[in-house]
């Protein structure tokens, strides 16, 4: 009987030793959905309107009335809206309206960064707004030559504005929008 108890104890200890030699469970590190977008390739866009610019070759542009355009990114569910207005001694009103449109998002925005833009050789002057937070738009701009032409642009995503979720797509489209603004020139 003593031999059985010793034998049982010995087998139990061996099984216990073997089963306890596994690697300790380690928690997996946090991870995020990786969204890779193709490297942007830009094409020159020109038509009968009094301005031209470069845009991403992946985007789809549609002309609207009065030289306004929609530039859509179907894979990202985003659209850039461009609006053209002639300046008729109303530059102050146009500037005020463009700034008002941006600052209407201050309720949901965490921060609004203003980046002035000046290209005296092309007579293009304006402002690029980067809107951080859960606002409806994350980027807007306006450009003008101060005497004849005024263009505004804003981007909207067709998704609930959750800054963390759309940040990769919004950064991609923001870069395209800034490129559009910086390559815009008057005819």
N, C-alpha and C positions, 0 to 999 in steps of 0.2 A: 504494500500500500504506500509506503514511504517512497519507493522507487517511482510509482505512478505520479505522486505529487511533485517529486523533483523533476520528472520528465515533463509533466504538464507545465510547471513553472518555467522550465528551460525553453520549451516551445513557445510559451506566451512571451517570454522576454525576447526571443529571436524575432518573432512576428512584430512585436512592439518596436524593436530596433530597426527592422527593415522598413516598416511603414512610416517611421518618423524621419527617415533620411531624405525626404523629398525637398526640393527647393521651396523656400518660403514664398508664399503668395505675395506678389508685388502689385500694387495698383498701377493701372495703365495711365500714362500721362494724358493730359487733356489734349484734344485735337480739334481742329476746325475743318470745315468743308473747304477744300482747295478749289478755287475757281481760277482757271488759267484762260486768258483771252489771247487771241492771236496778236502778234506784234502789229501795231497800227501801220498801215500803208496809206499814204495820202494822195488824193487825186485833185487836180485843179478843176474847179467848177465855175462855169461862166455861162450866162445866157443874156437876154436883152435887158436885164435889170442894171442899175447904175453901179453895181459892185460885183466883185468876184472874190473867191476865197478857196482854201483847200479844205477837203473833208476826208474822213476815213472811207476807204474803199469798201469796207464791210457794211456801211450805213446805206440806207435807202432814202433818197431825197425826193420830195414831191413839192411842186410849185403850188402856191396858193394865190389868192388875188393880191394885187398891189405889191408885188415882189416880196411877199412873205413866203416862208418855206417851213416844211416839217422835215426833219432829218431823223429817221427812226432806226432803232437798233432792236430788231425783233427778238434776238436771242436774250437780250437783257431787259426787254420790256421797258425801253426808255425812248423818249423822243425829245429832240431839241427843237424848240419853236423859235424861228427867226421872224422878226417884224421890221419892215422898212417904212419910214416916214420921211417926207420931204420937210426940210426946215424952211419955214416962211415967217421969219422974225418971231419964232416961238421956241427958240432953243431953251430958254429958261423953263418953260412948261414941260417940254420933252424931257429935260434932265430931272425935273422934280417928279414927273410921273414914273420914270425908270427907277429912281431911288426909292420912291414910295412903294413900288411893287416889290422891291427887295426887302424893305424893312417891314412889310406886312407879315413876314415870316418870323419876326423876332419873338413872337409868342412861343413857338415851338423850337426855335433855334437855340443852340447852346452858345454859339459864337458866329459872328459875321465878319469875315476878313475882307478888307478892301485892298485891291491891288491896282493902282493907277497904271494906265497904259498910254504911252506916247510914241508915235512914230512920225516925227515931223517931215521926213522925206516923202512919205505917202499921204501926209495930212490926215492921219488917223489918230484920234485921241479918245480915250474912254476909261472905263473902270470894269474890272472883273471882280465879282463877288463870290466868295466861297462861303457857303452856309453850312455850318456843322450842326448836327443834331437831327431830330426827327421832324424836320420841316418838309413841306411838300416838294420843294426844290432844293437842290444842294449847290447849284451854280447858276449865276446869271451874269450878264454883261451888257454894256452898251458901248457903242462907238459912234463917233461923229466927225465931220470935218468942220463943224461949227457954223457953216454957212448954207449948205445945200442938203446934206444927207444925215440920216440918223437911223441906226440899226440896233435893235435889242435882241437878246437871246436868252433863253432859259431852258433848263432841262427838267423833265418830269418823268418819274417812274410809275408804271402801272402796277404798283404794289403798295401795301400799307407802308408808310414811311417809318422804317426801323433802321436807323443809321448803321448799326452793327451788321445787319443782314445784307444790306445793299452796298456796303462800303467798297468791295472790290470793283463792282460794276460802276459805281458812282465815280470812283477815281479814274477809271478807264475813260468814261464819257466826259468827265471834267477836263482831262488832258486833251481830248479831241476838241472840246469846245474852246479851250484856251488857244489851241493851234488855229482853229477857225478864226478867232478874233485877231490873232497876231498876223495872219496871212491875208486878212481882208484888205482890199484896196479899192479905191473909187475909180470909175472909168471917166 
